[in-house]
Amino acid sequence: MRKEYPIYKGLQKPLVYKGFKGKYVYWALATVISGVMLGGLTSAILGIMAGAFTMAIIFCGGIFYTSQEQRKGLHNKNKEQGYFVHQTNLNGYGKKKNI
C-alpha cells in the first residue's frame, strides 16, 4: 500500500524584513556588508574618521537606492516610450516543404 504525505510549499509570499521585500532584503544586506568591509579597509589605510565617513556614505546611499528601487515593485519592467514596429513574415506560414 502506498502512503502519500502532504508537502509544505510555504506561504508563497515574498520575504519581508524591516520594510524590505523579496530581493531587496538581499540588496540591503549586501549594502550593509559592503559598507562595513569598505569602511574597515578605508579605516585601516587612511584613518578612523575617513573609514567612518565612507561607511556612513555607503550605508545611506545604498539603503536610499534600495528603497527607491523597491518603490518600482518586485517585478519592475522597462518602461520604453515610443512607437515600435515589429516585422511580420507570414510568407510560407502553414505550408509544408517538399523533401
Buried (B, 14 or more C-beta within 10 A) or exposed (E): EEEEEEEEEEEEEEEEEEEBBBBBBEBBEEBBEBBBEBBEEBBEEEEEEEBEBBBEEBBEEBBEEBBEBBEEEEEEEEEEEEEEEEEEEEEEEEEEEEE
